Amino acid sequence: MTHLLDSIVIDSKPNPEVSVIWMHGLGDSGEGWAPIVNELNLSGLPGIRFIFPHANTMPVTINGGYVMRSWYDIIHTDLGRQEDEKGLRESQILVDALIEREIARGVPADRIVLGGFSQGCAMTLQAGLRYPKKLAGLMCLSGYVPLADKVAAERHAANQETPVFMVHGRMDPVIPIDRAVASRDLLAKLGYQIEWHDYPMQHSACAEELVHISAWLKKVLA
């Protein structure tokens, strides 16, 4: 049986009706993003259960084998080379288990948003595009499509119409914006509905982005 990742859970109101699973980046934890809930404008939205899971720890090649929280190994600074397909697929199973737990709690799949930053964004697309039930939306922050050459064959029709929100920093030194644009264009070519924003920032978040996230959540969850 798949083990469930430990998570920080924040309910915006009692008895939440919808869920947002929000995954952190390399070396971070759920604690890194949990404070964002207080910075979002959630007026007019139903109660949301925000879930900020902690990835498992593993040695990360690019950091000299240092053990840290990571959804998959990063083998090369060029993220498209030597991807850790095994790690990506193992974490995909863990993400699926988080979605299934929300469904078991009574939240329909189409009221669940999957999202994340950097590696968490990559996992959003790895799991979300292949998930066999329609989700409410995919929130993709400062990341990219992993295993890009396999998406067309492996994606599931259930999420073909699911809204995809993609944002990126124009001065991002970790995941260059060209990689994010290529991911956006790949998804557009495959027929996904994408809302795209880019900002004058590096590998981080900014105030304008939080305004756009709030507005998008209202579109997909209101």
N, C-alpha and C positions, 0 to 999 in steps of 0.2 A: 504494500500500500504506500502511495506517495505521502511523504511527510509534509505537513503544512508549515510554511515559513512563519517564524515569529513576526509579528507586525505591531505597529502602533495604530490604534483605531480611535478616530475622533468622529463623533456624531454631531452634525450641525444642528439637529433638533432631535427630540425624543422619537423613538419608533421610526427610524429612517426608512424611506421607501425606495431609495436608489443608492447605488454604491459607486465609488470612484476608487479604483486600485491604482496607486501612484508609486512608481518604482524609481529608486535612486540610481545615481551613477557610480562609477568605479571608486572603491575605497570609502564610500559614504555609507549611510544607513538610513532607515526610515526617519530617524530623528532629524536628519538634515533638511527634509522637506515638510515635515509635519507643521511647523510654524506658519506655512503658507496659507493654511485654512483661514487664519484670522485676517489675512490680507486680501482675500477674495470677496467680491460683492455677490452674496448669495441671496439677495432679496428676491422674493417671488419664486424661489425654487423650493421644491419639496425637501423634506429632511434627507440629508446625504450622509451615508456612512463612508468616511474617508479611511482607506486602508493603506498604510505605508509599510510595506514588508521590508524585512532585512534580508538581503541576499546571503547565501552561504559564504564562508571564507574559503579561499584557495590561493595557491601561489600564482602570482601574475608575472608572466615572462618578461613583459616590457619594463617591469619594476624590479628586475633582478631576482625574480622568484620570491619576492616579499609576499607574505600571506596577508590578505585583506579581503574585505567583502567585495565580491565580484560575481556578476551573473554568468560570466564566461571569461576565458583567458584572452588576453590581448597579446598576440605574438609579435606583432610588427607595428611600427608607427604608421605605416600605410595600412589603414584599417581594412582595405579590400584584399590584402594579401594574407594568405595562411590564416583564414578565419578558423576559430575554434568551433567547428560544426558540432562536435559531440557536446561541448559545454552549452552551446546555444539550445540544442534540442533537449538536453536534460533540464535546463532552466525553463524551457517552454512547458514541460510537464508540470513543474512547480507552479507556474503562472496559471495554467489551466485548473489546477487544484484550488487556487485562490478564487477563481471565477466560480467553480462548482460549489465551493462553500457558500458563496453569496446566494447562489440559486437555491441551495438547501435551506438557507435562512429565509427564503420567501421572496427574494428579489429576482424578478425575471431577467434573463440574459439581456434583453433589449432595454433594460434600465440600469445596465452596468457600463461604466466608462473605464477603459483600460488606458493608462497613460504612464509617462515616465520621462526622465531626463537622461540624455547621453546614453550610457549602456541601458538604462531603463526605457529609453525611447526605442532602442534597437529591440529590446524584449517585447515592447508593446506591438511592434510590427511583426516580429517573429511569431508571437502567439496569436495576436489579433487577426491577422490576415488568414490564418489557418484554422481559426476556431470554428466548430461546426454549428454554432447557434449565433443568431444575429445579436451583436452588441450595440449599445447606444452610440458609442463613438470611440475613436482612437486619438489620444492626445499625445503628440510627438514633439518633445522639447529638445532642441539642440542635439539631434541624433541622426540616424541614417537607417536604411534598410539593410539588414544583414542577409547573407546568403542570397544576394540579389538575383543571381542567375537561376535560382530555384523557385522564386516566388510565383512565377506564371504557372508553373506546373503544380505547385503544392497548395496554392490559395484555395479557400473554400468559398463556394458561391453564397453561403449564408451572409457573409460580410461584404459582398460586392457593393452594396448601396450604403454601407455604414460611413458616416461622415468622418473624415480624417483631418485633424488640425495639426499643422506643422509650422514650427517657428524656429528661427536660428539667428545667431549673432553674426553680423557681417565681418567682425574681426576675430572670429573664433580660431584660436591657435591649436586647439585639441582635435576638433573635427571641422576641417575647413568647410566653408559654406558651399564650395563647389560640390562636395560629397553630398550635402543635404539637398542641393538643387538637383543633382543627378537622381537621388532617391525620389524626390517629388515628381520629376519628369517620368521616371519609371512607373510610378503609381498612376499618374495621369494617363499615360499610354495604355495602362491596363484598365482604365475606365473608372478609377476611384474618384469620389467627390472630395476635393482637397481645398481647405482654407489655409492659405500660406501668409506668413508675416516674417519679415526680417528686421533686425534692429541694430543700431550702432553700439553693439556690446561684444564682449568676448564669450567665453564658455560659462555662461551664468544665466541669471534671469533679470528682468528689469520691470519697472513699474508699468510701462505701456503693455508689456506682455501679460501682466496680471489682469489688466483691464480686458484684453482680448480673450484670455482664458475664461474670465467670468462671463463675458458675453456669449462665448461659444457654449459653455455649460448650460446657459439659459436656453440656447437654441435646441440643444440635444436632450435636455432633461426636463424642461418646463412642462 
